[in-house]
């Protein structure tokens, strides 16, 4: 396995790093019987100041179990397709601040549904060595097609499978592209996303985004949280 450390050597070929690390993603389900799902998100401004937030939600009640934030500076530039190099470190740091245990991580970013099979969710999953689900509102440019072939196509939340070169690499559901990040299968990922969705956005991600945005606005306005 390639070892990667922060800060990255910008002279390295980042695309090749992603291609190699994609081989380390475990596409098997090790979630067991999860109780707590954590969502993680980052809110930032043009000067790269940021707030990372993590919110644990109880799978059955959808109550918030614990929430934490961390103010960070994003040292890596924003480059489409390389978000993991910019945000994964901040997400891992805020996840490690949590005192309550959690079973699955939901990341506001792609997993294997990425041109090189290694999006932000896979980046975080590999660093944390935990089951991770990626959720994103847009596809990164690539050769994909969507097919109505899912057994989930019942009721009010139809699912379209996202296929590349005859391989199912994700699904489109409730305006989100869902894919595995690490140590989970797509069927389980979709079941968990449906289980924690009150609105279009799954509750762990929704709450993490709300928290990160609220805290960041307080910081830039010089107010106490």
MARVO-49563 format. One line per field, with one value per residue (C-alpha): residue in three letters; chain; x, y, z. Coordinates in steps of 0.5 Angstrom, whole numbers. Example, Ala and Ser with C-alpha at 12.3 -4.5 7.8 and 13.67 -1.06 7.14 Angstrom:
2
type: [ALA	SER]
mol: [A	A]
X: [25	27]
Y: [-9	-2]
Z: [16	14]
END
This chain:
225
type: [UNK	UNK	UNK	UNK	UNK	UNK	UNK	UNK	UNK	UNK	UNK	UNK	UNK	UNK	UNK	UNK	UNK	UNK	UNK	UNK	UNK	UNK	UNK	UNK	UNK	UNK	UNK	UNK	UNK	UNK	UNK	UNK	UNK	UNK	UNK	UNK	UNK	UNK	UNK	UNK	UNK	UNK	UNK	UNK	UNK	UNK	UNK	UNK	UNK	UNK	UNK	UNK	UNK	UNK	UNK	UNK	UNK	UNK	UNK	UNK	UNK	UNK	UNK	UNK	UNK	UNK	UNK	UNK	UNK	UNK	UNK	UNK	UNK	UNK	UNK	UNK	UNK	UNK	UNK	UNK	UNK	UNK	UNK	UNK	UNK	UNK	UNK	UNK	UNK	UNK	UNK	UNK	UNK	UNK	UNK	UNK	UNK	UNK	UNK	UNK	UNK	UNK	UNK	UNK	UNK	UNK	UNK	UNK	UNK	UNK	UNK	UNK	UNK	UNK	UNK	UNK	UNK	UNK	UNK	UNK	UNK	UNK	UNK	UNK	UNK	UNK	UNK	UNK	UNK	UNK	UNK	UNK	UNK	UNK	UNK	UNK	UNK	UNK	UNK	UNK	UNK	UNK	UNK	UNK	UNK	UNK	UNK	UNK	UNK	UNK	UNK	UNK	UNK	UNK	UNK	UNK	UNK	UNK	UNK	UNK	UNK	UNK	UNK	UNK	UNK	UNK	UNK	UNK	UNK	UNK	UNK	UNK	UNK	UNK	UNK	UNK	UNK	UNK	UNK	UNK	UNK	UNK	UNK	UNK	UNK	UNK	UNK	UNK	UNK	UNK	UNK	UNK	UNK	UNK	UNK	UNK	UNK	UNK	UNK	UNK	UNK	UNK	UNK	UNK	UNK	UNK	UNK	UNK	UNK	UNK	UNK	UNK	UNK	UNK	UNK	UNK	UNK	UNK	UNK	UNK	UNK	UNK	UNK	UNK	UNK]
mol: [A	A	A	A	A	A	A	A	A	A	A	A	A	A	A	A	A	A	A	A	A	A	A	A	A	A	A	A	A	A	A	A	A	A	A	A	A	A	A	A	A	A	A	A	A	A	A	A	A	A	A	A	A	A	A	A	A	A	A	A	A	A	A	A	A	A	A	A	A	A	A	A	A	A	A	A	A	A	A	A	A	A	A	A	A	A	A	A	A	A	A	A	A	A	A	A	A	A	A	A	A	A	A	A	A	A	A	A	A	A	A	A	A	A	A	A	A	A	A	A	A	A	A	A	A	A	A	A	A	A	A	A	A	A	A	A	A	A	A	A	A	A	A	A	A	A	A	A	A	A	A	A	A	A	A	A	A	A	A	A	A	A	A	A	A	A	A	A	A	A	A	A	A	A	A	A	A	A	A	A	A	A	A	A	A	A	A	A	A	A	A	A	A	A	A	A	A	A	A	A	A	A	A	A	A	A	A	A	A	A	A	A	A	A	A	A	A	A	A	A	A	A	A	A	A]
X: [0	2	4	1	2	1	3	3	9	6	11	8	3	-3	-8	-3	-3	-11	-11	-6	-10	-16	-14	-14	-21	-25	-31	-34	-39	-36	-42	-45	-51	-49	-52	-49	-48	-43	-44	-38	-37	-33	-35	-30	-29	-24	-18	-18	-20	-25	-29	-30	-36	-38	-45	-47	-54	-57	-59	-66	-69	-65	-63	-56	-52	-46	-43	-36	-33	-26	-23	-18	-14	-14	-7	-8	-11	-18	-17	-23	-23	-17	-22	-19	-12	-16	-21	-19	-14	-19	-25	-21	-18	-25	-28	-22	-25	-31	-32	-38	-36	-39	-40	-41	-38	-42	-38	-40	-36	-36	-33	-31	-36	-30	-26	-20	-24	-22	-26	-26	-30	-25	-20	-23	-25	-18	-15	-20	-20	-28	-34	-35	-41	-40	-46	-45	-50	-46	-42	-35	-34	-33	-36	-42	-49	-55	-60	-66	-64	-65	-69	-70	-74	-80	-84	-83	-75	-73	-66	-62	-55	-49	-45	-38	-36	-41	-39	-44	-40	-46	-53	-57	-63	-66	-62	-55	-50	-49	-43	-38	-32	-29	-31	-38	-43	-47	-54	-52	-50	-57	-61	-57	-58	-65	-66	-63	-66	-72	-71	-67	-60	-59	-59	-52	-50	-55	-54	-46	-47	-52	-47	-40	-44	-47	-40	-36	-41	-40	-32	-32	-36	-32	-38	-37	-41]
Y: [0	7	11	18	24	31	36	33	33	38	35	28	26	26	22	16	17	16	11	7	8	6	-1	-1	1	-5	-7	-11	-10	-10	-5	-11	-8	0	4	11	14	20	26	30	37	43	50	55	62	64	65	58	59	53	50	42	39	32	30	23	21	15	10	9	15	20	24	28	24	28	34	37	43	44	51	49	53	49	49	45	49	47	43	39	32	32	35	29	32	39	37	29	32	37	31	26	31	33	26	24	29	25	22	17	11	11	5	9	15	19	24	30	28	22	15	11	14	18	18	15	11	15	21	25	19	14	18	19	12	9	14	12	5	5	4	10	13	18	23	28	33	33	28	29	29	22	17	15	12	12	6	4	-3	-2	-7	0	3	2	8	15	15	11	10	10	6	9	5	6	1	-4	-4	-1	4	8	10	17	17	24	28	25	21	15	11	7	10	4	-3	-3	-5	-1	-4	-3	4	6	2	7	13	12	10	17	21	26	31	30	31	25	27	26	30	35	37	37	42	46	46	48	53	56	56	59	65	66	66	71	76	75	72	67	60]
Z: [0	-2	5	4	9	10	7	0	-5	-10	-15	-15	-20	-16	-21	-21	-13	-13	-18	-14	-7	-11	-11	-3	-3	0	-3	2	7	14	17	22	25	26	31	30	23	23	17	16	12	11	10	8	4	-1	3	5	12	14	19	19	23	25	27	30	29	32	26	29	32	28	34	34	39	39	34	34	30	28	25	20	14	8	5	-2	-7	-10	-16	-19	-18	-13	-7	-2	-2	0	5	8	13	16	16	19	25	26	26	31	36	37	44	42	38	31	26	19	16	11	7	3	-3	-8	-6	-12	-17	-19	-26	-22	-17	-11	-9	-2	1	-1	2	8	9	8	13	18	16	17	13	9	4	-1	-3	-8	-12	-18	-23	-24	-32	-34	-38	-34	-36	-31	-32	-28	-26	-19	-14	-10	-15	-11	-8	-8	-8	-15	-16	-22	-22	-25	-30	-33	-37	-35	-28	-23	-19	-16	-16	-16	-11	-8	-12	-9	-13	-8	-8	-3	0	3	7	5	-1	-5	-3	4	3	-1	5	10	6	6	13	15	10	13	7	1	4	9	16	18	12	13	20	19	14	18	24	19	16	22	26	20	20	27	26	20	24	30	34	40	38]
END
